[in-house]
Amino acid sequence: MKTPVLHKPLEVTETVDWGVIPTMIEGESRVSGVLIHKGPEGRSECGVWICTPGKWECHVTSDEFCHFLEGRCTYVHESGEVIEITPDTAAFFPKDWKGVCTVHETIKKVYMIR
């Protein structure tokens, strides 16, 4: 098996349109990206994820590690905790994290879900 590698994720321009976030509150955040690897039965995956501005309800259904490369957004956990995301921010969202995400400037991140 060949090791999945993606060089220069900041320079990725050819992406797959993954549609509109289904839990929109304001605006219409469109997501797109590149899948680097998907594990057996879809239990894990990693790739590049891009999201345009908007505000939406967020429910993380699997542990997710993210390294945000571009853009600005704010995550507000249902407990009230505020997480400000700027370029070169890394974050871990545990399974069942719930809150609201507001994308201020289009974000690009590399991610790993398990």
N, C-alpha and C positions, 0 to 999 in steps of 0.2 A: 504494500500500500504506500502510495506517495504521500508525503506530509503536506497538508494544505498550508500554503503561504500566500500572503498578500503584501506586496511591497508598496510603500508610500500610500497608505489609506487616505491621507489628506488630498491626494491627487485623483482619487476615484471619481470618474464622471459618468461612466456607463453603469447605470443601476437599473434595477427592476422596480416598477411602480407597484407598491404594496397597498395602495388605496388611501382612503381617509380614515382617520382614527374614529372608531364607532361610538365613542363616548364623549363627543364634543359638547362643550358648554358654550364656548364663544369661538367664532371663526371656523376655519376648515383646515386643520392640520393634515397635510398629505405626507405619507411616509414612503420611502423608497430605500433601496439598499442593495447590498451584495452579500450573498451567503457564502462564507468561506468553507464551512463544514456543518453537516447535520448528522447527529449520531443515530444509532439504531433506534427505530420506532419513534424518531423525533424527540427523544427525551433530552437531548442537548443540542445546542447549536451555537455558532459564533459567526460574526460577520461585521459589516459596516451598516449603520442605520442612520438615515437622514430624515429629519422632520421639520416641516415648515411651521411658521408661527400660528398660534391658536391656544386655546385653553381647554383642557379635557380632564375627565376623571381617569385616574390611573389605578389599576389593580395588577400588581406583579404576581403572576401565577407560578413562577419558578424562581429560584435564586438567580440573580443577575448581577454580574460585574460589568461596569461600563467605564470606558475611558473616553471622555468627551474631548473632541479635537477642535471643534469650531462652534461658534454660536453662544447664545445665552438663554438660559431657562431657569425657572424656579419651581421646585417641588415643595409642596406643603403637605406633610403627613397629616392624617386624620387627627393626630394628637396635638397638632399645631406646630410641630417642629418644621422650620423653614430651611431648605437646602438650596443655596445659590450655586448654580452651575455656570462656569465660565470656561474658556478654552484651557485645556490641559488639567482638567479636574477628573479625578477617578472616584467612583462611588460604588458601593455594594448595596443592592436592594434585596432584602431577604424575601423569600416566598411569602405571599399574602400581605406585602406592604401595600397600603391603600392611602390615597390622597389625591391631590390635584396637581397637574403639571401645566405651567404656563410657559410656552415657548415664545420668547421675545424676539430672538434672531434665529434663523434656521440653524439647527444643531446637526452636527455629524459626530457620531461616536462609533468606536469599536466595542463590541459586546460579547459576552459569553453567558449563555443560559444553561443551567443544569437542573 
